[in-house]
Amino acid sequence: MMPYIITHNAVSIDGRLDWIEPDLGLYYKIASKCNEDATLVGSGTMLAAPTNDKEEKSVFEKPSYDPDDNRPILVILDSKGVVRNWHTMMSAGYWKRFVALCSKHTPKEYLDYLSKRHIEYIISGDEKVDIEQALERLYKEYKIKRIRVDSGGTLNGVLLRLHLVDEISIFIVPSVVGGITPKNLFVAPDLTTSSDIVQTRLESIKRLDDDSLWLRYSIKKEKIRRN
């Protein structure tokens, strides 16, 4: 069994992820409607996120988990062990638990870093994280049934090519950027056959007060790989 995966991104009218300034309050208000059990983030997105330099002592204290806590779990994909701003996310108060997805080649020093902060981790894959296997373990071991992907085009593209995306949520900002080097919503190898194009179904469209749009597309079931 696999979690239901929703990608959620803000883009310009011409599909760019960069140069735009979305209303973050509105963006995350929409994101909250995904009702995720976990938020999945790539290491590149985390490296670009603001960070607090100082780690509080509470980071090193063993946490207790309330079974009635409905906040999501933060899951970060980081086989190279480069994310060092976990403490910033831990102090944000949005997530109840924290899990790193690592591989067999993730440095032991990084695994020790995680353990000292009581951050759980899943080892999956050799050189890189086996995302499919890791998602299966999240479902089985953490009872995660819905995941919202809060990341850039690279992780989106990997999930798309693996046919792991179930829903695409797009917050369209009323701006046009232009250019010849756009940061696409799904960064993935070019297709070799049109039969691999992922077909979608429009589930809803909503015009928001600031002239932005919120679109929701589901992936047509015959295109989804499932056990």
C-alpha positions as CSV (number, residue, x, y, z in Angstrom):
1,M,0.0,0.0,0.0
2,M,1.1,3.5,-0.8
3,P,0.1,7.0,0.5
4,Y,-2.0,9.3,-1.6
5,I,0.4,11.9,-2.9
6,I,-0.5,15.6,-3.7
7,T,1.9,18.0,-5.2
8,H,1.1,21.6,-4.2
9,N,2.9,24.5,-5.8
10,A,2.6,28.2,-6.6
11,V,3.3,29.1,-10.2
12,S,3.1,32.1,-12.6
13,I,0.6,32.1,-15.5
14,D,3.4,30.9,-17.7
15,G,4.3,28.1,-15.3
16,R,7.4,29.4,-13.6
17,L,8.2,28.6,-10.0
18,D,10.8,31.4,-9.7
19,W,10.5,35.3,-9.6
20,I,6.9,35.1,-8.3
21,E,5.7,36.5,-4.9
22,P,2.7,34.5,-3.9
23,D,0.6,35.4,-0.9
24,L,2.1,32.9,1.5
25,G,-0.8,33.1,3.9
26,L,-3.2,32.2,1.2
27,Y,-0.9,29.6,-0.2
28,Y,-0.7,27.7,3.0
29,K,-4.4,28.2,3.8
30,I,-5.0,26.3,0.6
31,A,-2.3,23.8,1.5
32,S,-4.1,23.1,4.8
33,K,-7.1,21.8,2.8
34,C,-5.0,18.9,1.6
35,N,-5.4,17.3,5.1
36,E,-2.1,15.6,4.9
37,D,-0.7,13.1,7.4
38,A,2.8,14.1,6.3
39,T,4.6,16.9,4.4
40,L,7.3,15.6,2.1
41,V,10.2,18.1,1.3
42,G,13.3,17.7,-0.8
43,S,16.8,18.6,0.6
44,G,17.2,21.4,-2.0
45,T,14.1,23.1,-0.7
46,M,15.3,22.8,2.8
47,L,18.7,24.3,2.0
48,A,16.9,27.3,0.5
49,A,14.7,27.8,3.6
50,P,15.4,30.3,6.3
51,T,17.2,28.9,9.4
52,N,17.9,29.8,13.0
53,D,21.5,29.7,13.8
54,K,21.0,28.6,17.4
55,E,19.8,25.2,18.5
56,E,17.7,25.3,21.7
57,K,18.3,22.6,24.4
58,S,14.8,21.3,23.8
59,V,16.0,19.9,20.4
60,F,18.1,17.3,22.2
61,E,15.3,16.3,24.6
62,K,13.4,13.1,23.8
63,P,10.0,14.1,22.6
64,S,6.7,12.6,23.8
65,Y,3.9,12.0,21.2
66,D,0.3,12.7,21.9
67,P,-1.9,10.1,20.0
68,D,-4.6,12.8,19.6
69,D,-2.2,15.3,17.9
70,N,-3.5,15.8,14.4
71,R,-0.6,17.8,13.1
72,P,1.3,16.2,10.2
73,I,4.7,14.6,10.2
74,L,7.6,16.4,8.4
75,V,9.5,14.0,6.1
76,I,12.7,15.3,4.4
77,L,14.4,13.4,1.6
78,D,18.2,13.7,2.3
79,S,20.4,10.8,1.2
80,K,23.6,13.0,1.2
81,G,23.0,14.3,4.8
82,V,23.1,18.0,3.9
83,V,20.1,19.3,5.8
84,R,21.2,20.9,9.1
85,N,18.2,23.2,9.8
86,W,15.9,20.6,11.4
87,H,15.8,22.7,14.6
88,T,14.2,25.5,12.7
89,M,11.4,23.2,11.5
90,M,11.1,21.6,15.0
91,S,10.5,25.0,16.6
92,A,7.9,26.1,14.0
93,G,5.2,24.2,15.8
94,Y,3.5,23.0,12.6
95,W,4.7,19.4,12.7
96,K,4.4,16.8,15.5
97,R,7.1,14.4,14.4
98,F,10.2,14.4,12.1
99,V,11.5,11.7,9.8
100,A,14.5,11.7,7.4
101,L,14.6,9.5,4.3
102,C,18.2,8.3,3.9
103,S,20.1,5.7,1.9
104,K,22.8,3.1,2.7
105,H,25.4,5.7,1.5
106,T,24.2,8.4,3.8
107,P,27.2,9.4,6.1
108,K,27.1,7.8,9.5
109,E,28.0,11.2,11.0
110,Y,24.7,12.5,9.7
111,L,22.7,9.6,11.1
112,D,24.4,10.3,14.5
113,Y,23.4,14.0,14.0
114,L,19.7,12.9,13.6
115,S,19.8,10.5,16.5
116,K,21.1,13.1,18.9
117,R,18.1,15.3,18.0
118,H,15.7,12.3,18.2
119,I,14.9,12.7,14.5
120,E,13.8,9.3,13.2
121,Y,15.1,8.0,9.8
122,I,14.3,5.4,7.3
123,I,17.2,3.7,5.3
124,S,16.0,2.9,1.8
125,G,18.1,2.3,-1.4
126,D,21.8,2.2,-2.0
127,E,23.3,5.3,-3.6
128,K,20.1,7.3,-3.5
129,V,16.8,6.9,-1.6
130,D,14.5,4.3,-3.0
131,I,11.5,6.7,-2.8
132,E,8.9,4.0,-3.6
133,Q,10.1,1.7,-0.9
134,A,10.4,4.6,1.6
135,L,6.8,5.7,0.9
136,E,5.6,2.1,1.5
137,R,7.4,2.1,4.8
138,L,5.9,5.5,5.8
139,Y,2.5,4.0,5.1
140,K,3.1,0.8,7.0
141,E,5.2,2.1,9.9
142,Y,3.8,5.6,10.4
143,K,0.2,5.0,9.2
144,I,0.7,7.9,6.7
145,K,-2.1,7.8,4.1
146,R,-1.9,11.3,2.6
147,I,1.2,13.2,1.7
148,R,1.5,16.8,0.5
149,V,4.7,17.4,-1.4
150,D,6.0,20.9,-0.5
151,S,9.0,21.0,-2.8
152,G,10.3,22.2,-6.2
153,G,10.2,20.7,-9.6
154,T,13.0,18.1,-9.1
155,L,11.2,16.0,-6.5
156,N,7.9,16.6,-8.3
157,G,9.4,15.2,-11.5
158,V,10.8,12.1,-9.8
159,L,7.4,11.3,-8.3
160,L,5.7,11.9,-11.6
161,R,8.0,9.6,-13.6
162,L,7.5,6.9,-11.0
163,H,3.7,7.3,-11.4
164,L,3.4,8.1,-7.7
165,V,1.5,11.4,-7.9
166,D,-2.3,11.1,-7.3
167,E,-3.2,14.8,-7.3
168,I,-1.8,18.0,-8.6
169,S,-2.7,21.2,-6.7
170,I,-1.7,24.5,-8.5
171,F,-1.9,28.0,-7.0
172,I,-1.6,30.3,-10.1
173,V,-0.3,33.7,-9.3
174,P,-1.6,36.5,-11.6
175,S,1.9,37.3,-12.9
176,V,3.8,36.5,-16.1
177,V,7.6,36.1,-15.9
178,G,8.8,35.0,-19.3
179,G,12.4,33.9,-20.0
180,I,14.1,30.9,-21.6
181,T,15.3,29.1,-18.4
182,P,12.1,28.5,-16.4
183,K,12.0,26.4,-13.3
184,N,9.3,23.9,-14.3
185,L,6.7,22.4,-12.1
186,F,7.9,18.9,-13.0
187,V,11.6,18.6,-13.8
188,A,12.1,15.1,-15.4
189,P,13.8,13.4,-18.3
190,D,12.1,14.0,-21.6
191,L,9.7,11.4,-22.8
192,T,10.5,9.0,-25.6
193,T,6.9,8.1,-26.4
194,S,3.6,9.9,-26.0
195,S,2.0,6.9,-24.4
196,D,3.9,7.9,-21.2
197,I,2.1,11.3,-20.9
198,V,0.3,11.4,-17.6
199,Q,-3.4,12.1,-18.2
200,T,-5.3,14.2,-15.6
201,R,-8.9,15.1,-14.7
202,L,-9.9,18.6,-13.6
203,E,-11.5,18.2,-10.1
204,S,-12.0,21.9,-9.2
205,I,-11.1,25.4,-10.1
206,K,-11.5,28.4,-7.8
207,R,-10.9,32.1,-8.4
208,L,-9.5,33.8,-5.3
209,D,-9.8,37.4,-4.2
210,D,-6.4,38.5,-5.5
211,D,-7.1,37.3,-9.0
212,S,-5.1,34.1,-8.5
213,L,-6.6,30.7,-9.3
214,W,-6.5,27.4,-7.4
215,L,-6.7,24.3,-9.7
216,R,-6.9,20.7,-8.6
217,Y,-6.3,17.9,-11.0
218,S,-6.4,14.2,-10.2
219,I,-4.3,11.7,-12.1
220,K,-6.6,9.3,-14.1
221,K,-6.6,6.0,-12.3
222,E,-5.5,3.9,-15.3
223,K,-2.2,5.9,-15.3
224,I,-1.5,5.3,-11.6
225,R,0.8,2.4,-10.6
226,R,-0.5,0.7,-7.5
227,N,-0.1,-2.7,-6.0
